[in-house]
Amino acid sequence: MRALTLHDFAIEAAVPADLVDRLVAVGVIGVLADGRYDSRDEQVASTAQALVNAGIPFDALAWALSEGRFGLRSLGQIFSEPVPRTDPTYAELTAGLGDDVAHLPAVYAALGLPEPQPGDHPRADEAELIVEFVRLWSLVDPTGAAHVRVARQIGDGTRRIAEGWLDVWDEVAQPDPTTQGAPTVGPRARPADPTDPDQNPSIGMSELGRRLVSLVHERQVETTLHARILGAVERVLVRAGRLPERPERPPAIAFVDLSGYTSMTVERGDDAAAAAAEHLRNLAEGAVRAVDGRIVKVLGDGVLLQFPDPIAAIRATLALVARVAASGLSPAHAGIAADRVVVRDGDVFGQTVNLAARIAGQAGPGEVVVEEGVVVALPRGTATFEPVGRVGLKVFPLPVALWRASPPPTR
């Protein structure tokens, strides 16, 4: 905890000093014994200011707070310890970037953060990280395009994490406006002091989230980097004749959808449909992990999957469709195509992706349908195939030869 004067507290929280006085009067911000303020209460003040800026009269907010209809005090514990603001202004801090300063507005927009005004004194950590981000990426891309791509991934990814984490907490813990994020169910429901981390588990959850995201990011970078280093070393050794070249097989894309999803939504409701989609995702994660595939994205009632080769695609997709059938979900149907794909910022693009989606539309409940290129690329015994015939697919100029796949016979 840092103890701040009223002047410094108001500057760091970016709120008027009189608002701080009014929040003290309401009892949501306390004054320390020496007359200073706990820096952790900055989040309480800035949230109150955001509510006022959104059109809520302070008198109405004060009534809700004083009557116990709503609470803000736990915010001082939920967020990390506030850091000081910089002495130099934003304009002074960014002047060292030279021409690269022009990239900052787009980077801030991609991150989903408001860019400080030239005369503002930003948070010290924000100023340091974003200026360094622009400086380093400008070493390899003076146009700023890479900056925005990476910033957008960070902004979108962390926003989804934050929204998803809080969505699940709201659903399961069922906090209400009086509990300040604390649950209304379970052994720690409705704590007497929501600002006490020992009583309010939402405070511990926030710290856990920060640590877990940092851990998983580092482990994911490690895994991805190892795979790319392996590929680079293999290519060096193959070119030098010190390692046999692996047989070339194209990457593969699969679309897996639940049959009858729209009807289920109408008959059983949105919650049941959402639960079914989540169950499908869980099953898909288990299936792709076993063959070094990945879920590219979830598309409501379906999943888009990427695999290193057709062998992995057919094995994982057949296994996934079988698992869906055994799980009690509506039957799944799938389409697989194999050829070059464009991978950009974690997503996949190209004709192969479009083809897999169109093929999935030709598959009936419980079926896996593949295009002929997949069949040709598979070693004998990978699966059993039954010809469907040449089928005209929308946006493709020529009919495509399709095959219905099933697991190989057991011996």
C-alpha positions as a Markdown table, in Angstrom:
| # | Residue | x | y | z |
|---|---|---|---|---|
| 1 | Met | 0.0 | 0.0 | 0.0 |
| 2 | Arg | 1.1 | 3.5 | -0.8 |
| 3 | Ala | -0.2 | 6.4 | 1.3 |
| 4 | Leu | -1.0 | 9.5 | -0.8 |
| 5 | Thr | -2.0 | 13.0 | -0.1 |
| 6 | Leu | -5.4 | 14.1 | -1.4 |
| 7 | His | -3.8 | 16.0 | -4.2 |
| 8 | Asp | -1.7 | 13.0 | -5.4 |
| 9 | Phe | -4.5 | 10.5 | -4.9 |
| 10 | Ala | -6.8 | 12.6 | -7.1 |
| 11 | Ile | -4.2 | 12.9 | -9.8 |
| 12 | Glu | -3.4 | 9.2 | -9.9 |
| 13 | Ala | -7.1 | 8.3 | -9.9 |
| 14 | Ala | -7.8 | 11.0 | -12.5 |
| 15 | Val | -10.7 | 12.4 | -10.5 |
| 16 | Pro | -11.5 | 15.8 | -9.0 |
| 17 | Ala | -10.5 | 16.1 | -5.3 |
| 18 | Asp | -14.0 | 17.1 | -4.4 |
| 19 | Leu | -15.3 | 13.8 | -5.6 |
| 20 | Val | -12.8 | 12.1 | -3.3 |
| 21 | Asp | -14.2 | 14.2 | -0.4 |
| 22 | Arg | -17.8 | 13.2 | -1.3 |
| 23 | Leu | -16.9 | 9.5 | -1.4 |
| 24 | Val | -15.2 | 9.8 | 2.0 |
| 25 | Ala | -18.4 | 11.3 | 3.3 |
| 26 | Val | -20.4 | 8.4 | 2.0 |
| 27 | Gly | -18.1 | 6.0 | 3.6 |
| 28 | Val | -16.7 | 4.1 | 0.5 |
| 29 | Ile | -13.2 | 5.6 | 0.8 |
| 30 | Gly | -11.4 | 5.8 | 4.1 |
| 31 | Val | -8.9 | 8.3 | 5.4 |
| 32 | Leu | -5.7 | 6.9 | 7.0 |
| 33 | Ala | -4.7 | 8.0 | 10.5 |
| 34 | Asp | -2.2 | 10.5 | 9.2 |
| 35 | Gly | -4.8 | 12.1 | 6.9 |
| 36 | Arg | -3.6 | 10.5 | 3.7 |
| 37 | Tyr | -5.3 | 8.0 | 1.4 |
| 38 | Asp | -4.7 | 4.3 | 0.5 |
| 39 | Ser | -3.6 | 4.1 | -3.1 |
| 40 | Arg | -5.7 | 1.0 | -3.6 |
| 41 | Asp | -8.8 | 3.1 | -3.3 |
| 42 | Glu | -8.0 | 4.8 | -6.6 |
| 43 | Gln | -10.0 | 2.2 | -8.4 |
| 44 | Val | -13.0 | 3.0 | -6.2 |
| 45 | Ala | -12.8 | 6.7 | -7.0 |
| 46 | Ser | -12.2 | 6.1 | -10.8 |
| 47 | Thr | -15.2 | 3.7 | -10.9 |
| 48 | Ala | -17.4 | 6.3 | -9.2 |
| 49 | Gln | -16.2 | 8.9 | -11.7 |
| 50 | Ala | -17.1 | 6.6 | -14.6 |
| 51 | Leu | -20.6 | 6.1 | -13.2 |
| 52 | Val | -21.0 | 9.9 | -12.9 |
| 53 | Asn | -19.7 | 10.4 | -16.4 |
| 54 | Ala | -22.2 | 7.8 | -17.7 |
| 55 | Gly | -25.0 | 10.1 | -16.4 |
| 56 | Ile | -25.8 | 8.7 | -12.9 |
| 57 | Pro | -26.2 | 11.7 | -10.6 |
| 58 | Phe | -23.8 | 11.6 | -7.7 |
| 59 | Asp | -26.7 | 12.0 | -5.2 |
| 60 | Ala | -28.4 | 8.9 | -6.6 |
| 61 | Leu | -25.1 | 7.0 | -6.4 |
| 62 | Ala | -24.5 | 8.2 | -2.9 |
| 63 | Trp | -28.0 | 7.0 | -1.8 |
| 64 | Ala | -27.4 | 3.5 | -3.3 |
| 65 | Leu | -24.0 | 3.3 | -1.6 |
| 66 | Ser | -25.1 | 4.6 | 1.8 |
| 67 | Glu | -28.2 | 2.4 | 1.8 |
| 68 | Gly | -26.2 | -0.7 | 1.1 |
| 69 | Arg | -28.0 | -1.3 | -2.2 |
| 70 | Phe | -24.6 | -1.3 | -4.0 |
| 71 | Gly | -21.0 | -1.5 | -3.0 |
| 72 | Leu | -17.6 | -0.4 | -4.4 |
| 73 | Arg | -15.1 | -0.7 | -1.6 |
| 74 | Ser | -13.9 | -4.2 | -2.6 |
| 75 | Leu | -12.6 | -2.8 | -5.9 |
| 76 | Gly | -9.6 | -1.5 | -3.9 |
| 77 | Gln | -8.6 | -5.2 | -3.3 |
| 78 | Ile | -9.6 | -6.7 | -6.6 |
| 79 | Phe | -7.2 | -4.8 | -8.8 |
| 80 | Ser | -3.4 | -4.9 | -8.5 |
| 81 | Glu | -1.6 | -2.2 | -6.5 |
| 82 | Pro | -1.9 | 1.0 | -8.5 |
| 83 | Val | 1.4 | 2.4 | -9.8 |
| 84 | Pro | 2.5 | 6.1 | -9.8 |
| 85 | Arg | 1.9 | 8.3 | -12.8 |
| 86 | Thr | 4.9 | 9.6 | -14.7 |
| 87 | Asp | 6.4 | 13.0 | -14.1 |
| 88 | Pro | 6.9 | 13.7 | -17.8 |
| 89 | Thr | 3.8 | 14.2 | -19.9 |
| 90 | Tyr | 2.7 | 11.7 | -22.5 |
| 91 | Ala | 4.0 | 13.9 | -25.2 |
| 92 | Glu | 7.4 | 14.1 | -23.6 |
| 93 | Leu | 7.6 | 10.4 | -23.0 |
| 94 | Thr | 6.8 | 9.5 | -26.6 |
| 95 | Ala | 9.0 | 12.1 | -28.2 |
| 96 | Gly | 11.9 | 9.7 | -28.2 |
| 97 | Leu | 10.0 | 7.4 | -30.7 |
| 98 | Gly | 10.6 | 9.9 | -33.5 |
| 99 | Asp | 8.5 | 9.1 | -36.5 |
| 100 | Asp | 7.3 | 5.9 | -34.9 |
| 101 | Val | 5.1 | 8.0 | -32.6 |
| 102 | Ala | 2.6 | 8.0 | -35.4 |
| 103 | His | 1.8 | 4.3 | -34.7 |
| 104 | Leu | 0.6 | 4.9 | -31.1 |
| 105 | Pro | -3.1 | 5.8 | -31.8 |
| 106 | Ala | -3.6 | 2.6 | -33.8 |
| 107 | Val | -1.8 | 0.5 | -31.2 |
| 108 | Tyr | -3.9 | 2.0 | -28.4 |
| 109 | Ala | -7.1 | 1.4 | -30.4 |
| 110 | Ala | -6.1 | -2.2 | -31.2 |
| 111 | Leu | -5.4 | -2.8 | -27.5 |
| 112 | Gly | -8.8 | -1.4 | -26.6 |
| 113 | Leu | -7.3 | 1.3 | -24.4 |
| 114 | Pro | -7.9 | 5.1 | -24.5 |
| 115 | Glu | -4.8 | 6.9 | -25.6 |
| 116 | Pro | -3.6 | 9.6 | -23.2 |
| 117 | Gln | -3.8 | 13.2 | -24.2 |
| 118 | Pro | -0.4 | 14.9 | -24.9 |
| 119 | Gly | -0.4 | 16.7 | -21.5 |
| 120 | Asp | -1.6 | 13.7 | -19.5 |
| 121 | His | 0.7 | 11.9 | -17.0 |
| 122 | Pro | 0.0 | 8.2 | -17.8 |
| 123 | Arg | 0.6 | 5.3 | -15.5 |
| 124 | Ala | 4.3 | 4.5 | -15.3 |
| 125 | Asp | 3.8 | 0.8 | -16.3 |
| 126 | Glu | 1.5 | 1.7 | -19.2 |
| 127 | Ala | 3.9 | 4.3 | -20.6 |
| 128 | Glu | 6.9 | 2.0 | -20.3 |
| 129 | Leu | 5.3 | -1.0 | -21.9 |
| 130 | Ile | 3.5 | 0.6 | -24.8 |
| 131 | Val | 6.5 | 2.8 | -25.7 |
| 132 | Glu | 8.8 | -0.2 | -25.6 |
| 133 | Phe | 6.2 | -2.2 | -27.6 |
| 134 | Val | 6.2 | 0.3 | -30.4 |
| 135 | Arg | 10.0 | 0.8 | -30.3 |
| 136 | Leu | 10.8 | -3.0 | -30.6 |
| 137 | Trp | 8.2 | -3.8 | -33.3 |
| 138 | Ser | 9.4 | -0.7 | -35.3 |
| 139 | Leu | 12.8 | -2.4 | -35.6 |
| 140 | Val | 11.4 | -5.0 | -37.9 |
| 141 | Asp | 8.4 | -3.2 | -39.4 |
| 142 | Pro | 8.6 | 0.6 | -39.8 |
| 143 | Thr | 5.1 | 0.6 | -41.4 |
| 144 | Gly | 3.3 | -0.2 | -38.1 |
| 145 | Ala | 1.2 | -3.0 | -39.6 |
| 146 | Ala | 2.8 | -5.7 | -37.4 |
| 147 | His | 2.3 | -3.5 | -34.3 |
| 148 | Val | -1.5 | -3.3 | -34.9 |
| 149 | Arg | -1.8 | -7.1 | -35.6 |
| 150 | Val | -0.1 | -8.0 | -32.4 |
| 151 | Ala | -1.8 | -5.4 | -30.3 |
| 152 | Arg | -5.2 | -6.5 | -31.6 |
| 153 | Gln | -4.4 | -10.1 | -30.6 |
| 154 | Ile | -3.5 | -8.9 | -27.1 |
| 155 | Gly | -6.5 | -6.7 | -26.8 |
| 156 | Asp | -9.1 | -9.2 | -28.2 |
| 157 | Gly | -7.6 | -12.1 | -26.3 |
| 158 | Thr | -7.4 | -10.4 | -22.9 |
| 159 | Arg | -10.9 | -8.9 | -23.4 |
| 160 | Arg | -12.3 | -12.4 | -24.0 |
| 161 | Ile | -10.5 | -13.7 | -21.0 |
| 162 | Ala | -11.9 | -11.0 | -18.8 |
| 163 | Glu | -15.4 | -11.2 | -20.1 |
| 164 | Gly | -15.4 | -15.1 | -20.0 |
| 165 | Trp | -14.0 | -15.2 | -16.5 |
| 166 | Leu | -16.6 | -12.8 | -15.2 |
| 167 | Asp | -19.4 | -14.5 | -17.2 |
| 168 | Val | -18.6 | -17.8 | -15.4 |
| 169 | Trp | -18.3 | -16.1 | -12.0 |
| 170 | Asp | -21.6 | -14.3 | -12.4 |
| 171 | Glu | -23.3 | -17.6 | -13.5 |
| 172 | Val | -21.9 | -19.8 | -10.8 |
| 173 | Ala | -21.2 | -17.5 | -7.8 |
| 174 | Gln | -24.4 | -15.4 | -8.5 |
| 175 | Pro | -23.1 | -12.1 | -6.9 |
| 176 | Asp | -25.6 | -9.3 | -6.5 |
| 177 | Pro | -25.2 | -5.5 | -6.2 |
| 178 | Thr | -24.9 | -5.7 | -2.4 |
| 179 | Thr | -22.1 | -8.3 | -2.1 |
| 180 | Gln | -19.4 | -6.4 | -4.1 |
| 181 | Gly | -18.6 | -9.4 | -6.3 |
| 182 | Ala | -18.8 | -11.9 | -3.4 |
| 183 | Pro | -21.0 | -15.0 | -4.0 |
| 184 | Thr | -24.5 | -15.4 | -2.8 |
| 185 | Val | -24.1 | -19.2 | -2.7 |
| 186 | Gly | -21.7 | -21.5 | -1.0 |
| 187 | Pro | -19.8 | -21.4 | 2.3 |
| 188 | Arg | -18.5 | -17.8 | 1.8 |
| 189 | Ala | -21.8 | -16.3 | 0.7 |
| 190 | Arg | -22.6 | -12.7 | 1.6 |
| 191 | Pro | -19.5 | -11.9 | 3.7 |
| 192 | Ala | -19.8 | -9.4 | 6.5 |
| 193 | Asp | -16.8 | -7.5 | 5.1 |
| 194 | Pro | -16.6 | -7.8 | 1.3 |
| 195 | Thr | -13.2 | -5.9 | 1.3 |
| 196 | Asp | -11.6 | -8.7 | 3.3 |
| 197 | Pro | -9.9 | -11.2 | 0.9 |
| 198 | Asp | -10.4 | -14.0 | 3.5 |
| 199 | Gln | -14.1 | -13.4 | 3.3 |
| 200 | Asn | -14.6 | -12.4 | -0.4 |
| 201 | Pro | -13.2 | -15.1 | -2.8 |
| 202 | Ser | -13.7 | -12.7 | -5.8 |
| 203 | Ile | -10.7 | -10.8 | -4.6 |
| 204 | Gly | -8.5 | -13.9 | -4.6 |
| 205 | Met | -10.0 | -14.8 | -8.0 |
| 206 | Ser | -8.7 | -11.6 | -9.6 |
| 207 | Glu | -5.1 | -12.2 | -8.4 |
| 208 | Leu | -5.3 | -15.8 | -9.5 |
| 209 | Gly | -6.5 | -14.7 | -13.0 |
| 210 | Arg | -3.5 | -12.4 | -13.4 |
| 211 | Arg | -1.0 | -15.1 | -12.4 |
| 212 | Leu | -2.6 | -17.8 | -14.4 |
| 213 | Val | -2.7 | -15.7 | -17.6 |
| 214 | Ser | 1.0 | -15.0 | -17.2 |
| 215 | Leu | 1.9 | -18.6 | -16.6 |
| 216 | Val | -0.2 | -20.0 | -19.5 |
| 217 | His | 1.2 | -17.3 | -21.9 |
| 218 | Glu | 4.8 | -18.3 | -21.0 |
| 219 | Arg | 4.1 | -22.0 | -21.4 |
| 220 | Gln | 2.3 | -21.5 | -24.7 |
| 221 | Val | 5.2 | -19.4 | -26.0 |
| 222 | Glu | 7.5 | -22.2 | -24.9 |
| 223 | Thr | 5.5 | -24.9 | -26.7 |
| 224 | Thr | 5.1 | -23.0 | -29.9 |
| 225 | Leu | 8.7 | -21.9 | -30.0 |
| 226 | His | 9.9 | -25.5 | -29.5 |
| 227 | Ala | 7.8 | -26.7 | -32.4 |
| 228 | Arg | 9.1 | -23.9 | -34.7 |
| 229 | Ile | 12.7 | -24.5 | -33.6 |
| 230 | Leu | 12.2 | -28.3 | -34.3 |
| 231 | Gly | 11.0 | -27.5 | -37.8 |
| 232 | Ala | 13.9 | -25.1 | -38.5 |
| 233 | Val | 16.5 | -27.6 | -37.3 |
| 234 | Glu | 14.9 | -30.4 | -39.4 |
| 235 | Arg | 15.0 | -28.3 | -42.5 |
| 236 | Val | 18.7 | -27.5 | -41.9 |
| 237 | Leu | 19.6 | -31.1 | -41.4 |
| 238 | Val | 17.6 | -32.3 | -44.4 |
| 239 | Arg | 19.3 | -29.8 | -46.7 |
| 240 | Ala | 22.6 | -30.9 | -45.4 |
| 241 | Gly | 21.8 | -34.6 | -46.1 |
| 242 | Arg | 22.0 | -35.5 | -42.4 |
| 243 | Leu | 18.4 | -36.3 | -41.9 |
| 244 | Pro | 15.9 | -38.1 | -44.3 |
| 245 | Glu | 13.2 | -35.9 | -45.6 |
| 246 | Arg | 9.8 | -36.5 | -44.2 |
| 247 | Pro | 7.0 | -37.4 | -46.7 |
| 248 | Glu | 5.3 | -34.2 | -47.8 |
| 249 | Arg | 1.7 | -34.2 | -46.6 |
| 250 | Pro | -0.5 | -31.1 | -46.8 |
| 251 | Pro | -2.1 | -29.5 | -43.7 |
| 252 | Ala | -5.8 | -30.3 | -43.2 |
| 253 | Ile | -8.9 | -28.4 | -42.1 |
| 254 | Ala | -12.0 | -29.9 | -40.5 |
| 255 | Phe | -15.4 | -28.4 | -39.8 |
| 256 | Val | -17.5 | -30.3 | -37.2 |
| 257 | Asp | -21.0 | -29.2 | -36.5 |
| 258 | Leu | -23.9 | -30.5 | -34.4 |
| 259 | Ser | -26.9 | -31.7 | -36.5 |
| 260 | Gly | -30.2 | -30.3 | -35.5 |
| 261 | Tyr | -28.7 | -27.4 | -33.5 |
| 262 | Thr | -31.3 | -24.9 | -34.6 |
| 263 | Ser | -34.2 | -27.2 | -33.8 |
| 264 | Met | -32.7 | -27.9 | -30.4 |
| 265 | Thr | -32.4 | -24.2 | -29.7 |
| 266 | Val | -36.1 | -23.7 | -30.5 |
| 267 | Glu | -37.2 | -26.8 | -28.6 |
| 268 | Arg | -35.0 | -26.7 | -25.5 |
| 269 | Gly | -33.9 | -23.0 | -25.3 |
| 270 | Asp | -30.8 | -21.0 | -25.6 |
| 271 | Asp | -29.2 | -22.2 | -22.4 |
| 272 | Ala | -29.4 | -25.9 | -23.5 |
| 273 | Ala | -27.9 | -24.9 | -26.9 |
| 274 | Ala | -25.1 | -23.0 | -25.3 |
| 275 | Ala | -24.3 | -26.0 | -23.0 |
| 276 | Ala | -24.3 | -28.3 | -26.0 |
| 277 | Ala | -21.8 | -26.1 | -27.9 |
| 278 | Glu | -19.6 | -26.0 | -24.8 |
| 279 | His | -19.7 | -29.7 | -24.5 |
| 280 | Leu | -18.7 | -30.1 | -28.2 |
| 281 | Arg | -15.8 | -27.8 | -27.6 |
| 282 | Asn | -14.6 | -29.9 | -24.6 |
| 283 | Leu | -14.8 | -33.0 | -26.6 |
| 284 | Ala | -12.9 | -31.4 | -29.5 |
| 285 | Glu | -10.1 | -30.2 | -27.3 |
| 286 | Gly | -9.5 | -33.8 | -26.2 |
| 287 | Ala | -9.6 | -35.1 | -29.7 |
| 288 | Val | -7.2 | -32.6 | -31.3 |
| 289 | Arg | -4.7 | -32.6 | -28.4 |
| 290 | Ala | -3.8 | -36.3 | -29.1 |
| 291 | Val | -2.7 | -35.5 | -32.7 |
| 292 | Asp | -1.1 | -32.1 | -32.3 |
| 293 | Gly | -4.1 | -30.4 | -33.9 |
| 294 | Arg | -5.8 | -27.3 | -32.6 |
| 295 | Ile | -9.2 | -25.6 | -32.4 |
| 296 | Val | -9.0 | -22.5 | -34.5 |
| 297 | Lys | -12.3 | -21.1 | -33.5 |
| 298 | Val | -15.8 | -22.0 | -32.1 |
| 299 | Leu | -18.6 | -21.2 | -34.5 |
| 300 | Gly | -21.8 | -21.5 | -32.4 |
| 301 | Asp | -22.8 | -25.0 | -33.1 |
| 302 | Gly | -19.5 | -26.1 | -34.6 |
| 303 | Val | -15.7 | -26.0 | -34.4 |
| 304 | Leu | -13.1 | -25.2 | -37.0 |
| 305 | Leu | -10.1 | -27.5 | -36.5 |
| 306 | Gln | -6.6 | -27.4 | -38.0 |
| 307 | Phe | -4.3 | -30.4 | -38.3 |
| 308 | Pro | -0.7 | -30.9 | -39.4 |
| 309 | Asp | -1.7 | -33.5 | -42.0 |
| 310 | Pro | -4.7 | -35.5 | -43.2 |
| 311 | Ile | -3.7 | -38.5 | -41.1 |
| 312 | Ala | -4.2 | -36.5 | -37.9 |
| 313 | Ala | -7.3 | -34.9 | -39.3 |
| 314 | Ile | -9.1 | -38.1 | -40.2 |
| 315 | Arg | -8.2 | -39.9 | -36.9 |
| 316 | Ala | -9.2 | -37.0 | -34.7 |
| 317 | Thr | -12.4 | -36.1 | -36.5 |
| 318 | Leu | -13.6 | -39.7 | -36.6 |
| 319 | Ala | -12.9 | -40.0 | -32.9 |
| 320 | Leu | -14.6 | -36.7 | -32.2 |
| 321 | Val | -17.8 | -37.7 | -34.1 |
| 322 | Ala | -17.8 | -41.0 | -32.2 |
| 323 | Arg | -17.4 | -39.2 | -28.8 |
| 324 | Val | -20.2 | -36.8 | -29.6 |
| 325 | Ala | -22.5 | -39.8 | -30.4 |
| 326 | Ala | -21.6 | -41.4 | -27.1 |
| 327 | Ser | -22.0 | -38.2 | -25.1 |
| 328 | Gly | -25.7 | -37.9 | -25.7 |
| 329 | Leu | -25.4 | -34.7 | -27.8 |
| 330 | Ser | -27.1 | -34.4 | -31.2 |
| 331 | Pro | -25.1 | -36.3 | -33.8 |
| 332 | Ala | -22.2 | -34.4 | -35.3 |
| 333 | His | -21.3 | -34.2 | -39.0 |
| 334 | Ala | -17.9 | -33.2 | -40.4 |
| 335 | Gly | -16.1 | -32.2 | -43.6 |
| 336 | Ile | -12.4 | -32.4 | -44.2 |
| 337 | Ala | -10.2 | -30.9 | -46.9 |
| 338 | Ala | -6.4 | -30.9 | -47.2 |
| 339 | Asp | -4.2 | -28.5 | -49.1 |
| 340 | Arg | -2.4 | -25.2 | -48.5 |
| 341 | Val | -3.8 | -22.8 | -45.9 |
| 342 | Val | -2.9 | -19.3 | -45.0 |
| 343 | Val | -2.3 | -18.9 | -41.3 |
| 344 | Arg | -2.5 | -15.3 | -40.0 |
| 345 | Asp | -2.7 | -14.2 | -36.4 |
| 346 | Gly | -3.9 | -17.6 | -35.2 |
| 347 | Asp | -6.7 | -17.8 | -37.8 |
| 348 | Val | -6.8 | -19.8 | -41.1 |
| 349 | Phe | -7.9 | -18.6 | -44.5 |
| 350 | Gly | -8.1 | -19.9 | -48.1 |
| 351 | Gln | -9.9 | -22.3 | -50.4 |
| 352 | Thr | -9.1 | -25.3 | -48.2 |
| 353 | Val | -11.0 | -23.7 | -45.3 |
| 354 | Asn | -14.0 | -22.8 | -47.6 |
| 355 | Leu | -14.0 | -26.3 | -49.1 |
| 356 | Ala | -14.0 | -28.0 | -45.7 |
| 357 | Ala | -17.0 | -25.9 | -44.7 |
| 358 | Arg | -18.9 | -26.8 | -47.9 |
| 359 | Ile | -18.1 | -30.5 | -47.5 |
| 360 | Ala | -19.5 | -30.5 | -44.0 |
| 361 | Gly | -22.8 | -29.3 | -45.4 |
| 362 | Gln | -22.9 | -32.5 | -47.5 |
| 363 | Ala | -22.4 | -34.8 | -44.5 |
| 364 | Gly | -25.4 | -36.3 | -42.7 |
| 365 | Pro | -25.8 | -36.9 | -39.0 |
| 366 | Gly | -22.9 | -38.9 | -37.7 |
| 367 | Glu | -21.0 | -38.7 | -41.0 |
| 368 | Val | -17.5 | -37.6 | -41.9 |
| 369 | Val | -17.1 | -36.6 | -45.5 |
| 370 | Val | -13.7 | -35.8 | -47.1 |
| 371 | Glu | -12.5 | -34.6 | -50.5 |
| 372 | Glu | -10.4 | -36.8 | -52.7 |
| 373 | Gly | -7.1 | -35.2 | -51.8 |
| 374 | Val | -7.5 | -36.4 | -48.3 |
| 375 | Val | -8.0 | -40.0 | -49.4 |
| 376 | Val | -4.9 | -39.9 | -51.6 |
| 377 | Ala | -2.7 | -38.5 | -48.9 |
| 378 | Leu | -3.6 | -41.2 | -46.3 |
| 379 | Pro | -1.6 | -44.4 | -45.8 |
| 380 | Arg | -3.5 | -47.6 | -46.2 |
| 381 | Gly | -5.4 | -48.7 | -43.2 |
| 382 | Thr | -6.0 | -45.2 | -41.8 |
| 383 | Ala | -9.7 | -45.3 | -42.5 |
| 384 | Thr | -12.4 | -46.9 | -44.7 |
| 385 | Phe | -13.9 | -44.9 | -47.5 |
| 386 | Glu | -17.1 | -45.1 | -49.5 |
| 387 | Pro | -17.5 | -43.0 | -52.6 |
| 388 | Val | -20.1 | -40.4 | -52.5 |
| 389 | Gly | -19.5 | -39.2 | -56.1 |
| 390 | Arg | -18.7 | -35.8 | -57.7 |
| 391 | Val | -20.8 | -33.1 | -56.1 |
| 392 | Gly | -21.2 | -29.5 | -57.1 |
| 393 | Leu | -20.4 | -27.2 | -54.2 |
| 394 | Lys | -21.4 | -23.5 | -54.0 |
| 395 | Val | -18.6 | -21.1 | -55.2 |
| 396 | Phe | -16.5 | -23.9 | -56.5 |
| 397 | Pro | -16.4 | -24.0 | -60.4 |
| 398 | Leu | -16.1 | -27.8 | -60.8 |
| 399 | Pro | -17.7 | -30.7 | -59.0 |
| 400 | Val | -15.6 | -32.2 | -56.2 |
| 401 | Ala | -15.1 | -35.9 | -55.6 |
| 402 | Leu | -16.3 | -36.7 | -52.1 |
| 403 | Trp | -15.8 | -39.8 | -49.9 |
| 404 | Arg | -17.6 | -40.9 | -46.8 |
| 405 | Ala | -15.1 | -42.0 | -44.1 |
| 406 | Ser | -15.4 | -44.5 | -41.3 |
| 407 | Pro | -12.9 | -46.1 | -38.9 |
| 408 | Pro | -10.8 | -49.0 | -40.2 |
| 409 | Pro | -12.2 | -52.4 | -39.4 |
| 410 | Thr | -10.9 | -53.8 | -36.1 |
| 411 | Arg | -9.0 | -57.0 | -36.2 |
